Amino acid sequence: MWALALACSLLAPVKADEGMWLLQMMQEKNLTDRMKAQGLRMDVDGIYNPNAVSLKDAVGIFGGGCTGEIISPDGLILTNHHCGYGAIQQHSSVEHDYLTDGFWAKTRAEELPTPGLKFRFVERILDITDQVNADIRAGKVSETESLGRQYLDKLAANALKKSDLKGKPGISTQALPFYEGNKFYLFFIKTYSDVRMVAAPPSSIGKFGGETDNWMWPRHTCDFSMFRIYADAQGNPADYSPANVPLKVKKHLAISLRGLQEGDYAMIMGFPGSTSRYLTASEVRLRMEGTNEPRITVRGVRQEVLKKEMAASDRIRIMYASKYAGSSNYWKNSIGMNKAIVDNRVLETKAEQEARFADFARQQNNDAYAQVVAQIDDYVRRVTPIATQSTYFSEVFRGIEFGMPSKSAGKLLDALKKGKKKDIDAAIDELKEAFERIHNKDYDHEVDRKVAKALLPLYAQKVGQDALPALYETIRTRFGGDYEAYVNALYDTSIFSSQKNFEAFLAQPTAEAITDDLAYGFSSSVARLQGQFRQQLEEASEGVSLLHKTYVRGLCEMYAPTPKAPDANFTLRLTFGNVKAYDPKDGVHYKYYTTLKGVMEKEDPTNPEFVVPAKLKELYQAKDFGHYALPNGEMPTCFLTTNDITGGNSGSPVMNGNGELIGAAFDGNWESLSGDINFDDNLQRCIAVDVRYILFIVEKLGGCQHLIDEMTLVE
């Protein structure tokens, strides 16, 4: 049971395109020969070397869910425009609309501090599988507990205490399971918190094509933005200070201007967020029906409200730009995933794998393997109705931003009943902070009122009576089932509805005012039901983590000697492949690159998704592309590779066989959106913006030659 040296780790030739490989696993899996055969020219130690500087040291986590790479000795970060979108929106206003107009810092003094934005490097990676298994054998932790955060966080904290990195600025640790708990790794992370905005093209360039082109090919989006890491005088992570200086990094990527051809080697390093390649067929159906369908339904309704309000007001457009983009991205992804699961016969493929696994279990005379798929199917039957209602719940009540936080209000309620002034004052201070969090610069009360009017009745239509929070009883009894009347009263009369109402309450706070408040009743009933859903899901899911551990171990043994990569979990990975065109359906061929000509062909001044800036048209008409043009004089924009990526890889560097930057990954293609569940060798493509298009925009449209000058260009 404890011989966990997985067959997944055996040496064997592999199909290079599939696999988000942990860097330290490449040599274990003997991938080097395959990479060399496909076009890798640099030594593999230059990609990752635990004892020396390598490409790994030029790549990090940008913000909360993207990848960025260092492209100059002075800490200049390249990532996607959609990754920097929240920061661009944070700095934008009607007077300084950087979303619409773009932003170009012409000097370092003009680079904008961005509170809350962080950049994280992976300093060190350690295999701790033996340590975890030893703790299980010794009875220090159960097999189930070994997969949980409490044990792993404590293990990581103890590792830092014993490390030579203890006490170093910005250092933290994280321990995570891989292969569903068959292996474990520990990561040392270095976090920089002074990250400043340097450059961002207008959204008409950085988001060209908008929702229409999202997840589609051909693409013509120059999806990039630039930021810079600042540190103290010693190069240590430090909070923002005017005295901070640009970080002198230990590694930055050289940039190739030599271009690319079909078949060229391409590798991507980044932080893919989540894949589910080891699901059973029943779990795929659960994803389709219990997650994707509710998400599609609820977000579609909310986005229609937001779209209408954003179109009517520049102020609202700027306020809700980042929220809308974040919502619509995985709304459309869910639509495409469900379609691709059907089109690409994923359920049938999973069923075939399960039949093969059953034969394998019989051959091995392994009862655990023989029973595990049926046991997982039983779990799916138990959890499906709860999971579906829970998804509707989370989508609806995350989509409505207003409420009175029940925890903070509850503290004040208790303090008022007990009459202790010290506790009352502390609770009021906490409630003030909660009020400010809701009524922030990116919240509009009237827009949210309209969202609530759309979502509350939708939720009641989609779930059973047992999934309705108590607020629905209030709607029925006090408002005669009139949702509009309830929402208007909630948004007009609550203590939390306005600064005026809140100040009036604070002038004379009473327990009765809180208990009678509609927003408190709303939030507390939502919180209670959320707790019930959490408990129900935990009970229905009991033991499933160990079933997955068994199934993945068995699959790895079945596929041996061909190795399988662990599912993505937002840890540093490398994937390699080639530049390649594809044929999505009969009679249709997509070439591997696009040009600026396609931007002009798509132009539609009546559609905000396809507006082309006048300056870009002037540059195109003059063919003023500098040394970034193709040999035939055209300006390249985007290209395709066969690399295996997913969400979190946004902004990841696409590198050639020498480890030089040739582009930034920003999307996948529509036909393969089932790829997070089942990789399709023929259809799966990564969409990247050509680095030459990025530099052309920076220099010719942004007028930032000084940024080009600090980069290392290879021609």
Protein Blocks (a to p, Z undefined) as FASTA:
>chain_A
ZZmccfklpccdddfkgocddfklmmmnopmmmmmmnopabdfklmpcckbccfklmgcc
ehjlpccddfbfnopacddfklmmmmmmmmgcfklcfklnopadfbfklpccdehiacdd
dfbdcdfklmmmmmmmnopacfklmmpmklmmmmmmmmmmmpmkgoiahiacddddeehh
paccdddddddfbdcdfbdcdfklmmgoijmlgopacdfbdcdddddddddfkopacddd
fkbccdddfbdcdddfkbpaehiacddddddfbdcfkbcfklmmmmmmmmmmmmmmmmmm
mmmmmmmmmmmomklmmmmmmmmmmmmmmmmmmmmmmmmmmmnommmmmmmmmmmmmmmm
mmnopaklmmmmmmmmmmmmmmmmmmmmmmmmmmmmmmpmbdcdfklmmmmmmmmmnopa
klmmmmmmmmmmmmmmmmpckbcfklmmmmmmmmmmmmmmmmcfklpcfklmmmmmmnno
paklmmmmmmmmgmklpmklmmmmmmmgcfklmmmpmklmmmmmmmmmmmmmmmmmmmmm
goklmmmmmmmmmmmmmmpcbdcddddehiacddddddddddfbghiacdfbdcfklmmm
mpcfkbmklcccfklmmmmmnopnbjmbcfkopacfbdcdfbdcdehjgopacddfkopa
fbdcfbdcfklmmmmmoccfkloccddddfklmmmmmmmmnopmklmmmpccdZZ
